[in-house]
Amino acid sequence: MNTKLSILIIEDEKNICDFIATALINQNYKVYKSYSGKDGLSQITSRCPEILLLDLGLPDMDGMDIIRQVRAWSSMPIIVISARTQENDKVAALDLGADDYITKPFGTSELLARIRTAVRHISHMNGSGPAESHIFSSKGLVIDFDKRRITVNGEEIHLTQVEYKIVSLLANNSGKVITYDTLISHVWGPYADDNNRILRVNMANIRRKMEKNPAQPQYIFTEIGIGYRMVDADV
């Protein structure tokens, strides 16, 4: 089974949140729900969703502040879903970094179309290189960014959302050393612990799944004290 693309919904009206979640689950997305801004920010850093659907009128904070905080470290697509119809609200949200703005009430078809547009942008968010052709290939390792599918010598590898994010960033920058801090910030956000333990644990799991001999990796190399480097792509 391919890795499902994950979406976080931050919406304090439970009936609307559940309606959106059901529509997305039926389209094979992985969905997380949050009913407040503080919890939503916590889920962004802990669950690492790839798309954010955001209501502006939250009980504990303004959605504009969430856009501002997320944009300080992440380029994940943010689609605002709000009852605010004034042009100045739309302009403010877009200027802060929202990618799209949908006003309530809205139709399921419109929402899904906006999400599909955001999905098309995701494969280009991690940098240039292999993402341009949507395929990374090296020594039997193949990563299909469009299908979010990873195989090693034809055998499909099943990664968690976090593990896929790590591998995707490294593959999109193959041959380059990506520092521990860059990986941690990209995956867990700026508020993650500054020690590398969580990254090391995930890397150990990735190597256990991908490498024939995790102690002697052939795909992801450790640059001691600096970070990790993905093997160069096949020419």
Solvent accessible surface area in square Angstrom, and as a share of the most:
residue,aa,sasa,rsa
1,M,164,0.73
2,N,63,0.32
3,T,27,0.16
4,K,71,0.30
5,L,15,0.07
6,S,0,0.00
7,I,0,0.00
8,L,0,0.00
9,I,1,0.01
10,I,1,0.00
11,E,3,0.01
12,D,51,0.27
13,E,83,0.37
14,K,122,0.52
15,N,110,0.56
16,I,37,0.19
17,C,0,0.00
18,D,41,0.21
19,F,103,0.43
20,I,1,0.01
21,A,5,0.04
22,T,77,0.45
23,A,13,0.10
24,L,0,0.00
25,I,104,0.53
26,N,112,0.57
27,Q,96,0.42
28,N,97,0.50
29,Y,31,0.12
30,K,81,0.34
31,V,28,0.16
32,Y,29,0.11
33,K,81,0.34
34,S,1,0.01
35,Y,85,0.32
36,S,29,0.19
37,G,0,0.00
38,K,158,0.67
39,D,63,0.32
40,G,0,0.00
41,L,35,0.17
42,S,63,0.41
43,Q,23,0.10
44,I,2,0.01
45,T,29,0.17
46,S,72,0.46
47,R,109,0.40
48,C,1,0.01
49,P,0,0.00
50,E,12,0.05
51,I,0,0.00
52,L,0,0.00
53,L,1,0.01
54,L,0,0.00
55,D,9,0.05
56,L,0,0.00
57,G,40,0.38
58,L,18,0.09
59,P,97,0.61
60,D,75,0.39
61,M,44,0.20
62,D,52,0.27
63,G,0,0.00
64,M,23,0.10
65,D,52,0.27
66,I,0,0.00
67,I,0,0.00
68,R,122,0.44
69,Q,61,0.27
70,V,1,0.00
71,R,63,0.23
72,A,86,0.67
73,W,48,0.17
74,S,20,0.13
75,S,69,0.45
76,M,7,0.03
77,P,5,0.03
78,I,0,0.00
79,I,1,0.00
80,V,0,0.00
81,I,3,0.02
82,S,1,0.01
83,A,71,0.55
84,R,75,0.27
85,T,79,0.46
86,Q,119,0.53
87,E,132,0.59
88,N,107,0.55
89,D,31,0.16
90,K,68,0.29
91,V,72,0.42
92,A,42,0.32
93,A,0,0.00
94,L,81,0.40
95,D,117,0.61
96,L,52,0.26
97,G,20,0.19
98,A,8,0.06
99,D,82,0.42
100,D,35,0.18
101,Y,20,0.08
102,I,2,0.01
103,T,41,0.24
104,K,34,0.14
105,P,134,0.85
106,F,35,0.14
107,G,39,0.38
108,T,47,0.28
109,S,90,0.58
110,E,66,0.30
111,L,1,0.01
112,L,20,0.10
113,A,41,0.32
114,R,69,0.25
115,I,0,0.00
116,R,122,0.45
117,T,53,0.31
118,A,7,0.05
119,V,50,0.29
120,R,152,0.56
121,H,103,0.46
122,I,23,0.12
123,S,16,0.10
124,H,95,0.42
125,M,61,0.27
126,N,28,0.14
127,G,34,0.33
128,S,77,0.50
129,G,37,0.35
130,P,22,0.14
131,A,1,0.00
132,E,117,0.52
133,S,74,0.48
134,H,54,0.24
135,I,71,0.36
136,F,1,0.00
137,S,40,0.26
138,S,1,0.01
139,K,119,0.50
140,G,30,0.29
141,L,0,0.00
142,V,53,0.31
143,I,0,0.00
144,D,25,0.13
145,F,12,0.05
146,D,91,0.47
147,K,124,0.53
148,R,23,0.08
149,R,93,0.34
150,I,4,0.02
151,T,12,0.07
152,V,21,0.12
153,N,123,0.63
154,G,66,0.63
155,E,124,0.56
156,E,45,0.20
157,I,23,0.12
158,H,107,0.48
159,L,17,0.09
160,T,70,0.41
161,Q,21,0.09
162,V,25,0.14
163,E,5,0.02
164,Y,10,0.04
165,K,27,0.11
166,I,0,0.00
167,V,0,0.00
168,S,6,0.04
169,L,13,0.07
170,L,0,0.00
171,A,0,0.00
172,N,3,0.01
173,N,25,0.13
174,S,24,0.16
175,G,30,0.28
176,K,123,0.52
177,V,61,0.35
178,I,19,0.10
179,T,57,0.33
180,Y,34,0.13
181,D,100,0.52
182,T,66,0.38
183,L,0,0.00
184,I,10,0.05
185,S,40,0.26
186,H,58,0.26
187,V,1,0.01
188,W,14,0.05
189,G,1,0.01
190,P,67,0.42
191,Y,148,0.56
192,A,30,0.23
193,D,101,0.52
194,D,129,0.67
195,N,82,0.42
196,N,35,0.18
197,R,155,0.57
198,I,68,0.35
199,L,0,0.00
200,R,130,0.47
201,V,69,0.40
202,N,20,0.10
203,M,3,0.01
204,A,61,0.47
205,N,47,0.24
206,I,0,0.00
207,R,34,0.12
208,R,150,0.55
209,K,59,0.25
210,M,6,0.03
211,E,13,0.06
212,K,190,0.81
213,N,66,0.34
214,P,60,0.38
215,A,89,0.69
216,Q,138,0.62
217,P,31,0.20
218,Q,67,0.30
219,Y,0,0.00
220,I,1,0.01
221,F,54,0.22
222,T,57,0.33
223,E,46,0.21
224,I,160,0.81
225,G,64,0.62
226,I,94,0.48
227,G,0,0.00
228,Y,10,0.04
229,R,67,0.24
230,M,0,0.00
231,V,13,0.07
232,D,90,0.47
233,A,38,0.29
234,D,81,0.42
235,V,198,1.14
